[in-house]
């Protein structure tokens, strides 16, 4: 019996995909799914989004030629099949592992990855710029933006659409699966479910265009007049098509799991050489029953059983505790409302949304809108809590500054995934929010180290009549001894209940407190009395209350960026006030932190227990204590 040939093993680039028959491409899609499920089951990653984009990716590679043609994946969490088809199959088992393949597109990983992506709604703008740049330089090649319908709720997508018709050889592929992570919401999602164009419509439209333009002398002006009249008529008589109103050719919706149908349309678009939108309907999690049934659970997932889909029980997390406390707060105070930007499950608000549906708002992938919408709510006397991942909150800095802070509106920002997040890499690390938020006048920023600290600071933030942020890490609670609250910060003595004059103070905040405590105990083995002070409120800091406790050298340890961070600014003030003379600062230097486990990345940044201990020893030696 002849052994079955594995087609995927033969694929090195787009030329190999082009040579396949229609039947072979269908077989290839099955092999891609098997490989993706096998690796993600071991390494974790974005499963449902990748399974839904397999046929689409194969069709694109059958019609376009990366890197001459540039494929830009919005967000980029659906690029696994693309990686497997562009010479990276032998390394695919390293996906999301430290030093291995990234879970997102990276041009430094392969020239077939046209753009760094990781945040939503950027692809149309980036691809439009690429298409324009190629046109201006007389270079051949298409630019293709693969955009999910969830990403269309982001304002930047609409900004990119606004001048897409003027760019060049630009194709926007709308991958419509009805979800971002949670189910899509809003009027745009409803519009996408209504628009349609048939093949007959394409033919009539093309025949009419050619006929009118062929009239000698009058063709072009007449065609422009007819087009303008058509747009006016559509606006008056019908709801119209969003993309055609942006003067883009529109094709669809197509079956996003019919490879040949998509190949036919992509080839048609190439032959006409005009900016276009191809709308495909896909099923998130396609091919795996468990992922199709509950795609939000398998959007981003840790290791799981590839046969049954069973996911090991997760540790109790800060996000879960936040959601529980929000339910309690809503029960106590009818003014409390909650918001998120397409992350209901991720930020722990699923139960809140069920219990208080009239006081919960998922605004889609639109963090800027979420913040300004919160400001509007606060201006009416409500107490909004906007739960947003740290990395995504960066996009709303102007709204925090202008719409919330200037008016001193009592909006609470629940900053989830603060600090190092792990395997998602550079685009998702939450290392900038503390430095960003502390620059906002009137903003109070909390960074609790424990579940109890999160509950306490969330209530404190809601009691303020001004903007506040409560930041907390991904995952579970680190092991900490009980500390005593004192004047805005938490004191964690590591050697005795209260040292009179410690030899060294480790000043820190948040999750890294646990590692500082371990380092302090090891210093005790050297005969040094070290105390750990963990700030619960990191801005503003009451330096007068803090000063009496800083009687020796100070090592500030921060799981955040050094430049402009909490440690840099606080140490500067303490030195200026004459409180501290000998000090050191250990934080993330001027780098983007790659993907890996939390332990690997803390070590890479020099923030693991051993690195903290060694820096503390060096500081003690400098101070003449050793």
Secondary structure as GFF3:
##gff-version 3
##sequence-region A 1 626
A	DSSP	alpha_helix	7	10	.	.	.	ID=ss1
A	DSSP	alpha_helix	14	18	.	.	.	ID=ss2
A	DSSP	alpha_helix	22	43	.	.	.	ID=ss3
A	DSSP	alpha_helix	48	52	.	.	.	ID=ss4
A	DSSP	alpha_helix	54	63	.	.	.	ID=ss5
A	DSSP	beta_strand	70	73	.	.	.	ID=ss6
A	DSSP	alpha_helix	80	84	.	.	.	ID=ss7
A	DSSP	three_ten_helix	89	94	.	.	.	ID=ss8
A	DSSP	alpha_helix	123	136	.	.	.	ID=ss9
A	DSSP	beta_strand	143	148	.	.	.	ID=ss10
A	DSSP	three_ten_helix	150	153	.	.	.	ID=ss11
A	DSSP	alpha_helix	155	162	.	.	.	ID=ss12
A	DSSP	three_ten_helix	164	166	.	.	.	ID=ss13
A	DSSP	beta_strand	170	176	.	.	.	ID=ss14
A	DSSP	alpha_helix	187	194	.	.	.	ID=ss15
A	DSSP	alpha_helix	199	213	.	.	.	ID=ss16
A	DSSP	alpha_helix	219	237	.	.	.	ID=ss17
A	DSSP	alpha_helix	242	245	.	.	.	ID=ss18
A	DSSP	beta_strand	249	255	.	.	.	ID=ss19
A	DSSP	alpha_helix	259	272	.	.	.	ID=ss20
A	DSSP	beta_strand	276	281	.	.	.	ID=ss21
A	DSSP	alpha_helix	289	293	.	.	.	ID=ss22
A	DSSP	alpha_helix	318	332	.	.	.	ID=ss23
A	DSSP	beta_strand	336	340	.	.	.	ID=ss24
A	DSSP	alpha_helix	350	355	.	.	.	ID=ss25
A	DSSP	three_ten_helix	357	359	.	.	.	ID=ss26
A	DSSP	beta_strand	360	362	.	.	.	ID=ss27
A	DSSP	alpha_helix	367	379	.	.	.	ID=ss28
A	DSSP	beta_strand	383	389	.	.	.	ID=ss29
A	DSSP	alpha_helix	390	393	.	.	.	ID=ss30
A	DSSP	three_ten_helix	394	396	.	.	.	ID=ss31
A	DSSP	alpha_helix	397	399	.	.	.	ID=ss32
A	DSSP	pi_helix	400	405	.	.	.	ID=ss33
A	DSSP	beta_strand	412	416	.	.	.	ID=ss34
A	DSSP	alpha_helix	433	437	.	.	.	ID=ss35
A	DSSP	beta_strand	444	446	.	.	.	ID=ss36
A	DSSP	alpha_helix	451	463	.	.	.	ID=ss37
A	DSSP	beta_strand	468	471	.	.	.	ID=ss38
A	DSSP	beta_strand	484	486	.	.	.	ID=ss39
A	DSSP	beta_strand	489	492	.	.	.	ID=ss40
A	DSSP	beta_strand	504	509	.	.	.	ID=ss41
A	DSSP	three_ten_helix	510	512	.	.	.	ID=ss42
A	DSSP	alpha_helix	513	525	.	.	.	ID=ss43
A	DSSP	beta_strand	530	535	.	.	.	ID=ss44
A	DSSP	beta_strand	537	539	.	.	.	ID=ss45
A	DSSP	alpha_helix	543	547	.	.	.	ID=ss46
A	DSSP	beta_strand	553	561	.	.	.	ID=ss47
A	DSSP	alpha_helix	566	576	.	.	.	ID=ss48
A	DSSP	beta_strand	583	588	.	.	.	ID=ss49
A	DSSP	alpha_helix	598	605	.	.	.	ID=ss50
A	DSSP	alpha_helix	609	622	.	.	.	ID=ss51
###
